[in-house]
C-alpha cells in the first residue's frame, strides 16, 4: 500500500519558502520537496483560511461547502453568529473517501475540523478548536498528545 502525506502550510507561498530553503533554514521542507512531489494550489475566493482549507479537502468551492469565513450568521433574521466547524460544512473530504474505503487516515491540526469525528484512523482538530479534551478522535489520543507536550495551533475561539 502506498503511503501519502499531504502537508499544508497556511499562507506559506513558494516566494516565501524558496529563499528560506536556499538559506538552509528549512532542511526538512527541502527534503520533502526534493524526495516527493510539490506544487502550488490556487486559493479560493475569498482567499481566507477557513474556506480555502475546506475547498482543498473536498474539491468544492465555498459556494458548495457553505463556508466563506470562520463564522456564519445563524439565520437570515438574526445578527447572531455561529462558529463553523466539521459539523457545519457540506461535502466529503478526501480522508472521508479513504476512510470509507477502509484506508487508514491521520489528520493532524487541520483547520475547521472541530469537533473531530469518527474515521478509520485518528483526527486532531486544529484552528477553531476548543482548548479541552474534545479535540481528538479517538478521545484517548488527547492524553498521549499532552504527555508529548504537543501544542495544537489555534486552540480557542477565533473571534
C-alpha positions in Angstrom: 0.0 0.0 0.0 1.3 3.5 -0.9 1.5 6.0 1.9 0.8 9.6 1.2 1.4 12.7 3.2 -0.3 16.0 2.4 1.4 18.8 4.1 -0.2 22.2 4.0 1.4 25.4 5.4 -1.2 28.1 5.6 0.0 31.3 3.9 3.4 29.9 3.0 3.8 30.5 -0.7 6.9 29.4 -2.6 8.1 33.0 -2.9 8.4 32.9 1.0 9.7 29.4 1.3 12.2 29.2 -1.6 14.6 31.9 -0.1 14.4 30.2 3.3 15.1 26.8 1.7 18.1 28.2 -0.2 19.5 29.7 3.0 19.3 26.2 4.6 16.7 27.4 7.1 14.2 24.7 6.1 16.1 21.5 5.5 13.1 19.2 6.2 10.9 21.1 3.8 13.6 20.9 1.2 14.0 17.1 1.7 10.2 16.6 1.4 10.2 18.7 -1.7 13.2 17.0 -3.4 12.2 13.5 -2.4 8.5 13.8 -3.1 6.1 16.0 -5.1 5.2 19.6 -4.5 3.1 22.2 -6.2 1.2 25.3 -5.9 -2.5 25.4 -5.2 -4.6 28.4 -6.2 -6.6 29.7 -3.3 -10.3 30.2 -3.1 -12.3 33.4 -3.3 -12.3 34.7 -0.7 -8.7 33.7 0.0 -9.2 33.0 3.7 -8.0 30.1 5.7 -11.4 28.6 6.6 -12.9 28.2 3.0 -9.5 27.5 1.4 -8.7 24.5 3.6 -12.2 23.0 3.2 -12.1 23.5 -0.5 -8.7 21.8 -0.7 -10.1 18.8 1.3 -13.4 18.5 -0.6 -12.5 19.7 -4.1 -15.5 22.1 -3.9 -15.7 25.8 -3.9 -17.0 27.8 -0.9 -20.4 28.1 -2.6 -20.7 24.3 -2.4 -19.1 23.8 1.1 -21.1 26.7 2.5 -18.0 28.2 4.2 -16.9 31.7 3.4 -15.3 32.7 6.7 -14.9 31.3 10.2 -18.4 32.4 11.2 -21.8 32.3 9.6 -25.0 34.1 10.6 -27.2 31.7 12.5 -30.2 32.6 10.2 -31.3 35.4 7.9 -33.4 37.1 10.5 -30.6 37.4 13.1 -27.3 39.1 13.5 -26.1 36.3 15.8 -23.2 34.3 14.5 -22.1 30.7 14.9 -18.6 29.3 14.7 -18.2 27.0 11.7 -16.6 23.6 12.0 -16.7 20.0 10.9 -20.4 19.7 11.7 -21.4 22.7 9.6 -19.8 22.3 6.1 -21.1 20.4 3.1 -19.1 18.0 1.0 -17.0 14.9 1.5 -13.3 15.3 2.2 -10.6 13.1 0.7 -10.0 11.5 4.1 -13.7 10.6 4.4 -13.4 8.9 1.0 -10.3 7.0 2.0 -11.8 6.1 5.4 -15.0 4.8 3.7 -12.7 2.5 1.6 -11.1 1.1 4.7 -7.9 3.1 4.3 -6.3 4.3 7.5 -6.0 8.1 7.7 -4.5 10.5 10.1 -5.5 14.2 10.2 -3.4 16.5 12.4 -4.0 20.1 13.2 -6.3 20.7 10.2 -8.3 24.0 10.4 -12.1 23.9 10.8 -12.3 20.3 11.9 -13.8 20.8 15.3 -15.5 18.7 16.6 -13.4 15.8 15.4 -15.4 12.8 14.2 -15.0 9.1 13.7 -12.8 8.0 10.9 -10.7 4.9 10.2 -7.7 6.3 11.9 -7.2 9.5 14.0 -8.1 13.2 13.8 -6.8 16.1 15.8 -8.7 19.4 15.3 -6.7 22.5 14.5 -7.6 26.2 14.2 -11.0 26.8 15.6 -11.0 24.0 18.1 -11.7 24.2 21.8 -8.9 24.2 24.3 -10.1 21.0 26.0 -10.1 17.2 25.8 -12.6 17.2 22.9 -10.1 17.9 20.1 -9.2 14.4 19.2 -10.7 11.2 17.8 -10.3 8.8 19.4 -10.7 10.9 22.6 -7.8 8.9 24.3 -5.4 10.5 21.8 -5.6 13.8 23.7 -3.8 12.3 26.8 -1.0 11.0 24.6 -0.5 14.4 23.0 -0.4 16.1 26.4 2.3 13.6 27.5 4.4 14.6 24.5 3.8 18.3 25.2 2.1 18.7 21.8 0.7 22.2 21.3 -2.2 22.5 18.9 -2.2 25.6 16.8 -5.1 28.0 17.1 -6.9 26.4 20.0 -9.7 28.5 21.4 -12.2 30.9 19.9 -11.3 32.5 16.6 -13.1 35.8 17.3 
